[in-house]
Amino acid sequence: MVLKGSLMIRKPLLTFWNPQHALPWARAPAACLNFNCMLILLPVCRNLLSFLRGSIQCCSRTAARQLDRNLTFHKLVAYMIAFHTAVHIVAHLFNFEYFMDAQLDRNSSLLTFVLSEIGNGDNASFLNPIRTNETNPTIVMFTTIAGLTGVAITLALILIITSSMEVIRRSYFEVFWYTHHLFVIFFIALVFHGFGRIVRGQTNKDLLVHNSTLCADRFEEWGQPGSNCTVPVFAGNPPMTWKWVVAPMFLYLCERLVRFYRSHQKVVITKVVMHPSKTLELQMKRKGFHMEVGQYVFIQCPSVSRLEWHPFTLTSAPEEDYFSAHIRIVGDWTQALYEACGGDRNEPQEAWQMPKVAIDGPFGTASEDVFRYEVVMLVGAGIGVTPFASILKSVWYKRIQNNQEVFTKKIYFYWLCPETQAFEWFADLLQSLEGQMAEREVTDFLSYNIYLTRWKEAEAAHFRVHHEAENDPITGLKQKTLYGKPNWDNEFTNIASKHPGTKVGVFLCGPPQLGKSLEKQCLSHSEDDVKFIFNKENF
């Protein structure tokens, strides 16, 4: 039987792979690609996700938490696009080889050759895109719309995926950032990939007069006088990809227009604070800016780069009349921002000397749900403590204002740091909270444990000498620093025994390995009388 849009002959027994089956092997992943390319842009429409998160928050907290995993979903869809692209390319390579063989083996007793000869007269209804036995398939690849756009799609995808590897993203963020914008070429080429209509099929009108089942074995009689089998008529299949991607492309365009509008709203840097360990604090104001605890913004500094936007967690509380972000100086962009803000100068800078910055956001995260739990565990690792600065400040403001709407009654705060310098900037906030709690005699509201996970022998000797001091020698807090890593099994068991019949919200901002460990503990310690709900920052 002549299969629609191919040069294949159906046989009673089909093997798992045969060069004749290349076309369906190419078109099946192409259909999957259409679906995945429809999804790939949606997880990075941050304003859309923020709107959806706020809309469904009151209906389903579980669904809202799933939106917080948008980047994980984005990566999984990208992996599927890469996989289906590879299958699609390999299948078409076999397909072109089969097309070429059909022209080389010029035997009129073969159905494949007869099919290849169709359209030689007026070239209006050909099936085989390789028209002669002297044609080079490589030339066809680079002289057709499908071939050129296919090469562009493949090259763009290879560069995007390789530059997205964690080692590249963390060490050379600019390479990742600029290369990722090849998605524009990817989608333009994807839309036009099928416009050449190189994949062809028998027309619906011709199927009514040409019985492919009956005539497949009688191809020598096609078009002969007295024969019931006419010469089949083929036409290019219409492009379908644009129907799948036009809606998400429009949504993403709207997203970029919103970002463009926000980037032109005036932002004033009111204060710049250089904390130890090269951590820069920017305190800013923008008209109409409203935030919730744990949210984050994207910051752009045109004098550093007009294209780069970097995410930073807000460390201020909603009750404060400004919003702030703590930025650790670890790369070229942050170093340039540090110098632009005068961090490398000893003399104070005037407000008019501050660089212009643009803010996109704020955007919601899992930490917004912290006040929905009566008991909360906050776990931060290194600079990952930043979202909890906002939470601790806000909770304290609500307590001193006697806000009766605060549902949270107890907070367990864990901070893990690999080196002593990392404690310096955040310890100031904890010292302030510790002093105010002692003054108001509410020290039981916040329990915090600080862990130093790595230390040198010289430091250890110094810590032992000052261990009996009233305040901790590292942080200056009354609560002494612990060494090593927490025994999470003991911590979860202890909290579960103290708060029976409650839901405990566990919030993490830290590495994936720690997240897996805490999620496992939440599952193993959740029982009928107490449940641990795991939430992880993911941006």
N, C-alpha and C positions, 0 to 999 in steps of 0.2 A: 504494500500500500504506500502511496506517495504521501508523506507527512507534510502537513501545512508548513510552509516556510523553511523547508530543509531539503537536502539531497539524500535523505535516508530512506532505506527500504526496511519495512518491518518484517522480521522473521519470526517463526514460531517460538524460538528460544532466544532470549536476549541475555547476553553476558552483562556483568556489573558495569564494565566499561568497554566501550567500543568507539573508535574514531567517528563512526557514523552517528553516535549519540551526542556529539559535542554541542550541537545547538541547544537542546533542552538543558544540558548541563550549564550552558552559558546564560540562558534566559531565566532559569530558576533563581540563581543568586542575584541576577539583575532585578528581579521582582523584590527580593529581600533587601537589596540595596536601596530601592525606591522607598521602602518603608522605613529603613534605618536612617536614611538621609532626611526624611521628614521629621524624625525625632531628634537628630543630633543638635539642632540649633535651640530647641525649646529649653533644655536645662541651663543654657547660658543667658536666657532672657531674664535677668535678675529682677527687673521691675515687675514683670509678669508673675514670677514666682512669689515675690513679696506680696503682691496683691492677692494671689490665690491663697497664700499662707494665712493672711489676715482674714480672708473670707471664710475659710473652712475651719479656722481655729476653734470657733465656738461649737462646731458640729462634730468634728472628729480630730482629736489630738493626735491619734495614730497617723492619719493621713497627712497632717501638718508635719509630723516628724519625717515622713518619707520624702517630702519636698526638700528637707535639709540635706538629703543625700544626692542632690542634683549633680554634683561633679562626679560622684561614683557612677551614676547612671550615664552621664556623658561619656566617661571613659569606656564603659561596657559597650555602649552603642558604637563607639569608635573602633573597638576591637572587632565587632561584628562587621563593620564596613570594610575593614582591612581584610578580614577572612573572605568575605563574599567577593571582594574585588579580585583577590588572588585566584579564586576558583573561576571567576568570570573570564579573567585573562587567559589562564591555562586552557580552558575549554575553547575559547576562540582561536587560540593558536592551533589546536587540533582541527578546528573547523576550517581554518584557512588552508591547512595542509590537505584536508580532504577536498576542498574546493579546487586546489591546484592539481591534485591527482586526477580529479574528474576531467580536467582539460588536457592533461598530459597523455592520459590513456584514451586515445581517440579511437574508440571502438563503438561503432553504432549499435552493437548488440548489448551494450551496457546502459541501464537506465540513467545512471549518473551522467554519462556523456550526452545522452539525448536531452536531459534536463538542462545541461550546461549550454546546449546549442540554442535553446529557446531565447528569442529576443535578438538574435544576430542581425536580423533584417533592419528593424527600426529602433532597436535597443529600448523598446517601450515596456516590455514585460519580461525582462530577463530575471532569472533566479540566481544564477551564479555570478557574484560580483567580479570574479576574475574572468575576463571576457576571452582571452586567448591563451594558448599554451606557451607564449613567449613573455607573458606578464610576470613580473617579479612581485611576490606577495608583500615584500617590504615596501615597495613603491606604492602599492595599493594602500598600505597602512598609513603612509605619510601624505597621501594625496586625496584622502577622503575625509569628510567631516567626522565620521565615527573614529577613524584612525587618529587624526590629529587631536581631537578632544580626549580620546582615550589615553593618549600619551600624556597630555596635560593633567588629566585627572590622576593618573598613576604617579607622576613625578610630584605633584602637589601633596598627595596623600603620603608618599614615602617621607618627604621632608617634614610634614606636620607631625607624623607619628614618631619619627626618630628624634626630633627636637623636643618632644613631649616627655621623653624619658626622664625619670626623677633626677638622675645625675646631671643632665643638661639643664633641666629646669631650675635646679637649686644653685648650680655653679655658674651658669651662663643664662640668666633669666631673659636678657635682651634677645638672645638667639631664639629662645622659645617664643617670646612675645611677637617678634617680627615675623618669624616663620609661620606662626599659627595663623597669621592673616592671609596666608595663601588659600584659606578656605574660600575667599572671594573668587579666585580663579577656579577652584574646585567646583563650586556651584554653577558658575557661568558655563564651564565646559560640560558639566553634568546635564544642564538644561538642553544644550545644543547637541548632545551626544547622539540622540536618535533622529535628528532632523534630516540626516542624509538618507534615512529609510533603507539602509543597506540590508537589514533583515526583512525578507519579503515572504509573502504568503499568497496562497491561491485566493482570488477574490470571492466574496460571497456569491456574486452573480454567476461566476464560472462554476462554483461547486454545484449549482443546480443542474448544469448540463454536462459536467464532466464528473462521472462517478469514479472517484479515486480508488475505491475498493475494487471495483470491477476492472478498471483500466490499468492498474499498476503493472500487471503482468502482460499487457497487450500494447506496450508502448510503441512497438514497431508499426502498429496500425493507426497511431494518432494522426488525425487529419486526412486519412485516406478515404477515397470515395466509398460509400457504403458502410463505413465504420461508425459505430455508436460512440467512439471515443474521440473527442475533439482535442486539439492542442490546448493544454491548460494555460490559463492566463494568470499572471502573478502581478502583485502590486506591493509597494513598500508598506510595511506596517507603520501606522502613525505614531509619532513620539508620545510617550505617556509620562515620562519623568516629571515634566513641568507641572502636571496636575498634582503630584504628590508634594512638591517642595515649594510651590508658589505661596501657600498660606504661611508656613513657618518663615519663609524669607521675608514676607511682608511684616510679620510680627517682629522679626529681628530688626528690620529697617526702622520700625516704630520705636523699638528699644534704643537704637542708636540715636534717633532724633531726640528722645527724652534725655539721653546722656549729653547730647550736644547742647540742649537747652540748659541743663543743669551746670554744664561746664562754664557757662557764661554768667551764672549768678555770682554776685560779689561775695567773696569769702575774706574775712579779715583775721589775720593772725594777731591775737591780742597778747600772747605771751609765749616765749620759747624758753624751755628749761632743759639744761644739759645734765642728765643724771649720770652717775658713775656707770662703768661698763659700756660706754659709748651708746647710751640710750637717749634719744631725743624726744622730748615731749612738746607737742604743738597744741596750744590752746587756741581755739578758733570760734568765730561767730559767723552765722549766716542768717539772713532774714527768713523767717518761716521754717527754720530747721526744728524738727521734733524727733526725738529718739526714744527708744526703750532700752532697757538693760541688755547687755550682751550683743547689741547690734554692731555692724561694721560698715565702713564706707570705703570707697575707692578714692585715692588721692592722686591728682596729677599736678605736676609743677612744670609749666610751659618753659621756664628758663632752663630746666634740666632736660626735659623731653616732651614734645607736644603729642606724642602718640602713646606713651606708657602710662597706664593706670595701675596702681598697686593697692591691694586690699589691706586695711588695718582695722583692728578691733577698737571700738570706742571705749576709752577708759574712764570717761566722766559719767556722772549719774544724771538721769533726766531732771532731777531737782536743781541742778546747777545751771547757771545762766550762760554757760559756754559748753562746747564739746571739745574733747581732747583725744589725742592718739599718741601712744608711745611707740616710737620707731627705733628698732635696733639697727645700728650701722653695720651692715654685713656685706654690702655689695656696691657696685658702681653707682647705681641710682640713689641709694640711701646716703652714700658718701657725698655725692654731689648736692643732695638736699641739705645735708648737714653743713656743708660749706656755704651754701646759698643763704642759710639761716644764721650764719655767723658763728657756728659752733667751734670753728678753728681759730676764732679771735678772742682775745682777752677782754677787750672793751665792749660795753653793752651797745646793742644796735637799736637805732630808732625804728619806730613802727613803719615809717615810709620806706625804710631800707629792706623790709622783709619781702621775700619773693612772692609773686602771685601764685596762688594755688586754686585748684578747682576740686570740688567735692561731688561725687556721685553717690547717692544713698540718703539715708541709711537703709540697710537691708537686714531682714530678720534672720535669726539663727535659732538653734535649739535652746540657747540660754534664755530666750524670752519667756520660756515656760517655768522659770525657776520659782516664781511666786505662786504657782499652782500646786505646790507640794508643801505639806506641813513640815517634813524633814528633808533636808537637802545635803547631798555630798558634792562638793566641788573639788575636782582634781585637776591641777595644772602642772605642766612640765616646762621648766625654763620660761621663755618668753610667752608660752601658752597660758600664763597666768593673767594676761591682759583682760580677757572678757570678765574675769571674776573681780577685777578692780571696780568695774562699773556696778556689778551686783552688790558687792560688800558696801560700797558707798551708798547706794540707793536704799538698801535694807536699813542701814544705820540712820539715814535721813528719815525714813518712815518710822523707825522706832522712837527717835527723839521728838518727832512731831505727833506721837501717839496716834498714828494712823491705824484705825481699827480694821481696815480692809486688808491688812497684811496677813495672809494665811500662814506664811512660813513662821514656824516657832523655833526651829533649831537648824543651825548650819554647821556641817563638818567640812572643814577646809584642809586640803592636802596640797602641799607644794613641793615638787621634786626638782632639784637643781643639780647639775653636774659639777658646778664650781662655785666658790664663795662669792665671786664678783657679781654673779647673776642675782644675788639676793638684794643688792644694795638699793636699787631704785624702788622696789616694791615694799621693802621693809619700812620705809617712811610712812606709808599708808597704814600698815599693820600696827606700827607704834602709835599712831594717832588714834586708831580704833581701839587699841588695847587701853590707852589712857582714858579715853572717853567712856568706855564700858566700865572701867574700874571706878570712875568718878560717879557714874549713875548706878553702880552696883547691879549691872546686868551681865556679869562676866560669863554666865552660863549660856548665853544666847549663841555665842560663836566659839566653837572649839577648833583650833587650828594646829596642824602638825606640819613642820617643815623638815624636809629630808635632804641631806647632802649626800649625793650618790657617789661622788668621787672626791678624793682629797689626797694631799701630799703628806709625807711623813713629818715634815717641818710644821705644817699646819696642824697635824694631829697632836704634836707635842704642845703647841701653843694652846689648843683647845682644852687639853687636859689640865694645864696650869690654871686656866681661868674658868674651869667647870663649876667651881663653887661660887663664882660671882653671882650677884643678884640678877643681872641681865646677861643674856647670851652673848658671847664674844663675837659672833658672826653677825647676827641681825640686830642686836641691841634690845631684843624682846625679852619679856619675863619667861615666855615659853622657850625652853631649850631646844636647840636644833638636834634632830636625830640623824644618825649616820647609817647609810645603806639604803635599802629599799623597803617600803612598807610590806608587812605580811597581810595581804589583802584578805585572806581567808579569816584571819583573826579580827580585822577591822569590820568586815561585813557581819560577822557573827556577833560582835559586840554591839553594833548599831541595831541589828535585828532584835536582840534581847532587851534593849532599852526602849524600843518603840514598837511594841506589838500592835497589830491592827491598823498599821499606817502604810501609805505608799511613799517610798523614799525615792526622790529624784536624784539620779547619779549623772553629773555633768562633767564631761572631760574636754579639755583642750590640750592635746598632746599627740605623741606619735602613734601610728597604727598598732604597734605591738602592745602598747599599754591599753589601747582601746579594746583589743581582742581579749586581753586578760580581765579587764573590768566587766566586759559584757558577759564573759563566762561566769564570773562571780555573781553577777546580777541574776543569771538564770539558775545557778546552783543554790542560791540563798533565798530565792523567792518561794515563799510557802503561803498557806492559806491565811495566816495572820499578818504577814508582812510581804510586800512586793517591792522589788527594786526595779525602777524603770530607767534604762540606760539612754542617755542623750549625748551625742558627740558633735562638737563644732566641726563643720565640714565646708570650708571655703578656701 
